Amino acid sequence: MNIFKPIAITSVTSNVPEDDYPAWVSDNDPGYAQGERAISPATHRIYESLIPGNLGNDPDDRDNHSDKWLDVSATNLHKMFDGKLADQTTHEGEISVTIVPGVPVDSLALINLSAASFRAQVVDPVDGPVFDETVQLIDNSGVVDWSTYVSTKPKLIKDAALFNLPRYSAASITITISSVSGPVAVGELALGAKESLGDLKLGADVGIADYSKIAYDDFGNATVNKRGFSRKIGYPISLPSKHFHSALHVLESYRSTPMIYSGRDDGGGGFLTYGYYYDFRLLHQNKVYSHCDLKVRSLV
């Protein structure tokens, strides 16, 4: 059972252009028209002017100018780093990003993917290429015989992770996300240093919390306002009793903190998510083993 806190990523090199709208400038005389949009190069946010003649009002200064600029979203390039899983970075054919974390990391997670594969490469300025691994994202688990081979359409794995990156603080990490054809999309790309809570036991449960609203008229006809949802996962974890207090300390220190949680070392099985834990219980069973029930709700 691996967890990690994603590091802040603000500077990347990518084939995805950050050209959603022109960059904001302070001297755009006679000012931005109402409804006109601009990008902040500092925060990688898209803003929309709420007033006509919007001149010299820095949209990043939310304390003074939030009534003049609407914060719309992250730019397309930086949606994969904004903590909103439903907002995806999209690009035709391939998304490639190169990041220099500046701190040792050993874990990578990709959430809400629409792609056929991804490749992770780590290059150190001294040692050169030190890691290169490609992960296929085609799920053929529904194909069990010739009949299902013919009739079952392959599904794409939406969440994936690697927990075996070499820990080089000065290395560059390049992630290339590819499709067979058409656009590629990713909701969140996270890097960090993993911590182990123990081993996932049988009995893990997965569900969702749906934030959609359904209204019924007097005749029972339904009107659906479809909204986002979050994944809810219950992790039953076995850990050595000698690690009881360290597990308690780790979980307490990460309360109200968005984290990557993965029940498996390969990030598979539907037990990978990015979110908050909302409950945990540690049971000291005996001198050898202890038990933890961890409840996690993903970001939307």
WOHUPE-V562182 format. One record per residue. N is the residue number from 1. RES is the residue in three letters. SS is DSSP state (H for helix, E for strand, C for the rest). NEAR is the number of other C-alpha atoms within 10 Angstrom. D_FIRST is the distance of its C-alpha to the first C-alpha in Angstrom with 1 decimal. Layout:
n->N res->RES ss->SS near->NEAR d_first->D_FIRST
n->N res->RES ss->SS near->NEAR d_first->D_FIRST
//
This chain:
n->1 res->MET ss->C near->23 d_first->0.0
n->2 res->ASN ss->E near->22 d_first->3.8
n->3 res->ILE ss->E near->21 d_first->6.8
n->4 res->PHE ss->E near->25 d_first->10.4
n->5 res->LYS ss->C near->19 d_first->13.9
n->6 res->PRO ss->C near->23 d_first->16.2
n->7 res->ILE ss->C near->15 d_first->19.3
n->8 res->ALA ss->C near->12 d_first->22.7
n->9 res->ILE ss->C near->16 d_first->24.3
n->10 res->THR ss->C near->13 d_first->28.1
n->11 res->SER ss->C near->13 d_first->29.8
n->12 res->VAL ss->C near->14 d_first->29.2
n->13 res->THR ss->E near->13 d_first->31.5
n->14 res->SER ss->E near->16 d_first->31.4
n->15 res->ASN ss->C near->13 d_first->33.7
n->16 res->VAL ss->C near->17 d_first->33.2
n->17 res->PRO ss->C near->11 d_first->36.3
n->18 res->GLU ss->C near->16 d_first->36.2
n->19 res->ASP ss->C near->12 d_first->39.5
n->20 res->ASP ss->C near->14 d_first->38.9
n->21 res->TYR ss->C near->14 d_first->41.8
n->22 res->PRO ss->C near->13 d_first->44.0
n->23 res->ALA ss->E near->16 d_first->42.8
n->24 res->TRP ss->C near->20 d_first->44.1
n->25 res->VAL ss->C near->17 d_first->47.1
n->26 res->SER ss->C near->13 d_first->49.0
n->27 res->ASP ss->C near->11 d_first->52.5
n->28 res->ASN ss->C near->12 d_first->52.2
n->29 res->ASP ss->C near->11 d_first->55.7
n->30 res->PRO ss->C near->11 d_first->56.7
n->31 res->GLY ss->C near->18 d_first->53.1
n->32 res->TYR ss->E near->24 d_first->50.4
n->33 res->ALA ss->C near->15 d_first->51.6
n->34 res->GLN ss->C near->15 d_first->50.0
n->35 res->GLY ss->C near->14 d_first->47.2
n->36 res->GLU ss->C near->16 d_first->47.0
n->37 res->ARG ss->E near->21 d_first->43.6
n->38 res->ALA ss->E near->21 d_first->42.4
n->39 res->ILE ss->E near->24 d_first->39.4
n->40 res->SER ss->E near->19 d_first->38.5
n->41 res->PRO ss->C near->15 d_first->37.8
n->42 res->ALA ss->C near->11 d_first->36.3
n->43 res->THR ss->C near->13 d_first->33.6
n->44 res->HIS ss->C near->21 d_first->33.5
n->45 res->ARG ss->E near->21 d_first->34.4
n->46 res->ILE ss->E near->24 d_first->37.0
n->47 res->TYR ss->E near->25 d_first->39.6
n->48 res->GLU ss->E near->20 d_first->42.5
n->49 res->SER ss->E near->24 d_first->45.8
n->50 res->LEU ss->C near->18 d_first->46.8
n->51 res->ILE ss->C near->16 d_first->50.4
n->52 res->PRO ss->C near->14 d_first->53.2
n->53 res->GLY ss->C near->14 d_first->54.2
n->54 res->ASN ss->E near->20 d_first->50.9
n->55 res->LEU ss->C near->18 d_first->51.8
n->56 res->GLY ss->C near->15 d_first->50.2
n->57 res->ASN ss->C near->20 d_first->47.5
n->58 res->ASP ss->C near->17 d_first->44.2
n->59 res->PRO ss->C near->26 d_first->41.6
n->60 res->ASP ss->C near->19 d_first->38.8
n->61 res->ASP ss->C near->10 d_first->40.8
n->62 res->ARG ss->H near->14 d_first->39.3
n->63 res->ASP ss->H near->8 d_first->41.1
n->64 res->ASN ss->H near->11 d_first->44.5
n->65 res->HIS ss->H near->13 d_first->44.3
n->66 res->SER ss->C near->17 d_first->41.8
n->67 res->ASP ss->C near->12 d_first->45.0
n->68 res->LYS ss->C near->20 d_first->46.1
n->69 res->TRP ss->E near->25 d_first->42.9
n->70 res->LEU ss->E near->17 d_first->40.3
n->71 res->ASP ss->E near->16 d_first->36.8
n->72 res->VAL ss->E near->11 d_first->36.1
n->73 res->SER ss->E near->17 d_first->32.8
n->74 res->ALA ss->E near->23 d_first->31.2
n->75 res->THR ss->C near->24 d_first->33.0
n->76 res->ASN ss->C near->20 d_first->31.9
n->77 res->LEU ss->H near->24 d_first->30.5
n->78 res->HIS ss->H near->25 d_first->28.5
n->79 res->LYS ss->H near->23 d_first->27.2
n->80 res->MET ss->H near->26 d_first->24.0
n->81 res->PHE ss->H near->23 d_first->23.4
n->82 res->ASP ss->C near->21 d_first->24.7
n->83 res->GLY ss->C near->19 d_first->21.7
n->84 res->LYS ss->C near->17 d_first->23.4
n->85 res->LEU ss->C near->27 d_first->21.6
n->86 res->ALA ss->C near->18 d_first->24.8
n->87 res->ASP ss->C near->21 d_first->26.9
n->88 res->GLN ss->C near->24 d_first->26.5
n->89 res->THR ss->E near->23 d_first->28.0
n->90 res->THR ss->E near->20 d_first->30.3
n->91 res->HIS ss->E near->20 d_first->32.4
n->92 res->GLU ss->E near->13 d_first->34.4
n->93 res->GLY ss->E near->15 d_first->33.1
n->94 res->GLU ss->E near->21 d_first->30.6
n->95 res->ILE ss->E near->23 d_first->28.8
n->96 res->SER ss->E near->18 d_first->28.5
n->97 res->VAL ss->E near->17 d_first->27.3
n->98 res->THR ss->E near->18 d_first->27.4
n->99 res->ILE ss->E near->18 d_first->25.8
n->100 res->VAL ss->C near->20 d_first->26.4
n->101 res->PRO ss->C near->21 d_first->23.6
n->102 res->GLY ss->C near->12 d_first->25.6
n->103 res->VAL ss->C near->14 d_first->22.6
n->104 res->PRO ss->C near->17 d_first->20.1
n->105 res->VAL ss->C near->23 d_first->17.2
n->106 res->ASP ss->C near->17 d_first->14.8
n->107 res->SER ss->E near->24 d_first->13.0
n->108 res->LEU ss->E near->24 d_first->14.7
n->109 res->ALA ss->E near->23 d_first->14.1
n->110 res->LEU ss->E near->26 d_first->17.0
n->111 res->ILE ss->E near->24 d_first->17.3
n->112 res->ASN ss->E near->20 d_first->20.2
n->113 res->LEU ss->E near->25 d_first->21.7
n->114 res->SER ss->E near->21 d_first->25.0
n->115 res->ALA ss->C near->25 d_first->25.3
n->116 res->ALA ss->C near->20 d_first->25.6
n->117 res->SER ss->E near->21 d_first->23.7
n->118 res->PHE ss->E near->21 d_first->22.5
n->119 res->ARG ss->E near->15 d_first->23.1
n->120 res->ALA ss->E near->20 d_first->21.6
n->121 res->GLN ss->E near->18 d_first->24.0
n->122 res->VAL ss->E near->22 d_first->23.9
n->123 res->VAL ss->E near->19 d_first->27.4
n->124 res->ASP ss->E near->18 d_first->28.2
n->125 res->PRO ss->C near->10 d_first->31.8
n->126 res->VAL ss->C near->8 d_first->32.5
n->127 res->ASP ss->C near->9 d_first->30.6
n->128 res->GLY ss->E near->11 d_first->30.9
n->129 res->PRO ss->E near->13 d_first->28.4
n->130 res->VAL ss->E near->14 d_first->25.3
n->131 res->PHE ss->E near->14 d_first->22.9
n->132 res->ASP ss->E near->14 d_first->23.7
n->133 res->GLU ss->E near->13 d_first->21.5
n->134 res->THR ss->E near->13 d_first->22.3
n->135 res->VAL ss->E near->14 d_first->20.0
n->136 res->GLN ss->E near->14 d_first->22.0
n->137 res->LEU ss->C near->20 d_first->21.3
n->138 res->ILE ss->E near->14 d_first->23.6
n->139 res->ASP ss->E near->14 d_first->22.2
n->140 res->ASN ss->C near->15 d_first->24.7
n->141 res->SER ss->C near->9 d_first->22.8
n->142 res->GLY ss->C near->13 d_first->25.8
n->143 res->VAL ss->C near->15 d_first->28.2
n->144 res->VAL ss->C near->10 d_first->28.8
n->145 res->ASP ss->C near->8 d_first->32.6
n->146 res->TRP ss->H near->9 d_first->35.6
n->147 res->SER ss->H near->9 d_first->36.2
n->148 res->THR ss->H near->12 d_first->32.8
n->149 res->TYR ss->H near->13 d_first->33.0
n->150 res->VAL ss->H near->9 d_first->36.2
n->151 res->SER ss->H near->10 d_first->35.4
n->152 res->THR ss->C near->14 d_first->31.7
n->153 res->LYS ss->C near->12 d_first->31.1
n->154 res->PRO ss->C near->13 d_first->28.0
n->155 res->LYS ss->E near->13 d_first->25.4
n->156 res->LEU ss->E near->16 d_first->23.4
n->157 res->ILE ss->C near->21 d_first->19.7
n->158 res->LYS ss->C near->21 d_first->19.3
n->159 res->ASP ss->C near->23 d_first->15.9
n->160 res->ALA ss->E near->25 d_first->14.5
n->161 res->ALA ss->E near->23 d_first->12.6
n->162 res->LEU ss->E near->17 d_first->12.9
n->163 res->PHE ss->C near->22 d_first->10.9
n->164 res->ASN ss->C near->15 d_first->13.9
n->165 res->LEU ss->C near->22 d_first->16.7
n->166 res->PRO ss->C near->16 d_first->19.0
n->167 res->ARG ss->C near->16 d_first->19.3
n->168 res->TYR ss->C near->21 d_first->22.9
n->169 res->SER ss->C near->13 d_first->24.1
n->170 res->ALA ss->C near->15 d_first->27.3
n->171 res->ALA ss->C near->25 d_first->26.1
n->172 res->SER ss->E near->19 d_first->26.5
n->173 res->ILE ss->E near->23 d_first->23.8
n->174 res->THR ss->E near->20 d_first->25.3
n->175 res->ILE ss->E near->23 d_first->23.6
n->176 res->THR ss->E near->18 d_first->25.9
n->177 res->ILE ss->E near->25 d_first->25.2
n->178 res->SER ss->E near->24 d_first->27.8
n->179 res->SER ss->E near->18 d_first->29.3
n->180 res->VAL ss->E near->11 d_first->31.8
n->181 res->SER ss->E near->11 d_first->34.3
n->182 res->GLY ss->E near->11 d_first->34.5
n->183 res->PRO ss->E near->15 d_first->32.4
n->184 res->VAL ss->E near->22 d_first->28.8
n->185 res->ALA ss->E near->24 d_first->26.7
n->186 res->VAL ss->E near->25 d_first->23.5
n->187 res->GLY ss->E near->24 d_first->22.5
n->188 res->GLU ss->E near->24 d_first->20.2
n->189 res->LEU ss->E near->24 d_first->19.4
n->190 res->ALA ss->E near->22 d_first->17.0
n->191 res->LEU ss->E near->26 d_first->16.6
n->192 res->GLY ss->E near->23 d_first->14.9
n->193 res->ALA ss->C near->19 d_first->13.4
n->194 res->LYS ss->C near->20 d_first->9.7
n->195 res->GLU ss->E near->15 d_first->8.4
n->196 res->SER ss->E near->15 d_first->5.6
n->197 res->LEU ss->C near->22 d_first->5.5
n->198 res->GLY ss->C near->19 d_first->5.4
n->199 res->ASP ss->E near->19 d_first->5.3
n->200 res->LEU ss->E near->20 d_first->5.7
n->201 res->LYS ss->C near->15 d_first->9.5
n->202 res->LEU ss->C near->9 d_first->12.4
n->203 res->GLY ss->C near->10 d_first->13.8
n->204 res->ALA ss->C near->16 d_first->11.6
n->205 res->ASP ss->E near->13 d_first->14.4
n->206 res->VAL ss->E near->15 d_first->15.3
n->207 res->GLY ss->E near->11 d_first->18.6
n->208 res->ILE ss->E near->12 d_first->20.5
n->209 res->ALA ss->E near->13 d_first->22.8
n->210 res->ASP ss->E near->13 d_first->25.9
n->211 res->TYR ss->C near->13 d_first->28.2
n->212 res->SER ss->C near->11 d_first->31.1
n->213 res->LYS ss->E near->11 d_first->34.4
n->214 res->ILE ss->E near->11 d_first->36.8
n->215 res->ALA ss->E near->10 d_first->40.3
n->216 res->TYR ss->E near->10 d_first->43.0
n->217 res->ASP ss->C near->8 d_first->46.7
n->218 res->ASP ss->C near->6 d_first->49.5
n->219 res->PHE ss->C near->6 d_first->49.5
n->220 res->GLY ss->C near->8 d_first->45.8
n->221 res->ASN ss->C near->10 d_first->45.2
n->222 res->ALA ss->E near->12 d_first->41.7
n->223 res->THR ss->E near->11 d_first->41.1
n->224 res->VAL ss->E near->11 d_first->37.5
n->225 res->ASN ss->E near->10 d_first->36.2
n->226 res->LYS ss->C near->11 d_first->33.0
n->227 res->ARG ss->C near->10 d_first->30.5
n->228 res->GLY ss->C near->12 d_first->26.8
n->229 res->PHE ss->E near->16 d_first->23.8
n->230 res->SER ss->E near->20 d_first->20.3
n->231 res->ARG ss->E near->20 d_first->17.4
n->232 res->LYS ss->E near->22 d_first->16.0
n->233 res->ILE ss->E near->23 d_first->12.7
n->234 res->GLY ss->E near->20 d_first->12.0
n->235 res->TYR ss->E near->25 d_first->8.6
n->236 res->PRO ss->E near->22 d_first->9.6
n->237 res->ILE ss->E near->21 d_first->7.4
n->238 res->SER ss->E near->19 d_first->9.2
n->239 res->LEU ss->E near->22 d_first->9.7
n->240 res->PRO ss->E near->18 d_first->12.9
n->241 res->SER ss->H near->18 d_first->15.6
n->242 res->LYS ss->H near->13 d_first->16.6
n->243 res->HIS ss->H near->15 d_first->13.6
n->244 res->PHE ss->H near->18 d_first->14.5
n->245 res->HIS ss->H near->12 d_first->16.6
n->246 res->SER ss->H near->12 d_first->14.5
n->247 res->ALA ss->H near->20 d_first->11.6
n->248 res->LEU ss->H near->15 d_first->14.6
n->249 res->HIS ss->H near->11 d_first->16.0
n->250 res->VAL ss->H near->13 d_first->13.1
n->251 res->LEU ss->H near->16 d_first->12.9
n->252 res->GLU ss->H near->11 d_first->16.7
n->253 res->SER ss->H near->10 d_first->17.1
n->254 res->TYR ss->C near->14 d_first->15.3
n->255 res->ARG ss->C near->13 d_first->17.3
n->256 res->SER ss->C near->11 d_first->19.2
n->257 res->THR ss->C near->13 d_first->17.4
n->258 res->PRO ss->C near->18 d_first->16.2
n->259 res->MET ss->E near->22 d_first->12.8
n->260 res->ILE ss->E near->26 d_first->10.7
n->261 res->TYR ss->E near->26 d_first->7.6
n->262 res->SER ss->E near->26 d_first->5.8
n->263 res->GLY ss->C near->27 d_first->4.5
n->264 res->ARG ss->C near->17 d_first->6.0
n->265 res->ASP ss->C near->16 d_first->7.1
n->266 res->ASP ss->C near->14 d_first->10.3
n->267 res->GLY ss->C near->22 d_first->9.6
n->268 res->GLY ss->C near->15 d_first->11.7
n->269 res->GLY ss->C near->12 d_first->12.5
n->270 res->GLY ss->C near->17 d_first->13.1
n->271 res->PHE ss->C near->22 d_first->9.6
n->272 res->LEU ss->E near->28 d_first->9.9
n->273 res->THR ss->E near->29 d_first->12.0
n->274 res->TYR ss->E near->30 d_first->13.7
n->275 res->GLY ss->E near->22 d_first->15.0
n->276 res->TYR ss->E near->20 d_first->15.2
n->277 res->TYR ss->E near->22 d_first->13.8
n->278 res->TYR ss->E near->12 d_first->17.0
n->279 res->ASP ss->E near->13 d_first->16.2
n->280 res->PHE ss->E near->16 d_first->14.2
n->281 res->ARG ss->E near->12 d_first->15.5
n->282 res->LEU ss->E near->17 d_first->14.7
n->283 res->LEU ss->E near->13 d_first->16.7
n->284 res->HIS ss->C near->17 d_first->18.0
n->285 res->GLN ss->C near->11 d_first->18.8
n->286 res->ASN ss->C near->10 d_first->20.5
n->287 res->LYS ss->C near->9 d_first->20.8
n->288 res->VAL ss->C near->11 d_first->18.1
n->289 res->TYR ss->E near->15 d_first->15.2
n->290 res->SER ss->E near->19 d_first->14.2
n->291 res->HIS ss->E near->21 d_first->12.5
n->292 res->CYS ss->E near->23 d_first->11.1
n->293 res->ASP ss->E near->15 d_first->11.9
n->294 res->LEU ss->E near->18 d_first->10.7
n->295 res->LYS ss->E near->19 d_first->13.0
n->296 res->VAL ss->E near->22 d_first->12.9
n->297 res->ARG ss->E near->22 d_first->16.0
n->298 res->SER ss->E near->23 d_first->16.3
n->299 res->LEU ss->C near->19 d_first->19.2
n->300 res->VAL ss->C near->18 d_first->22.2
//
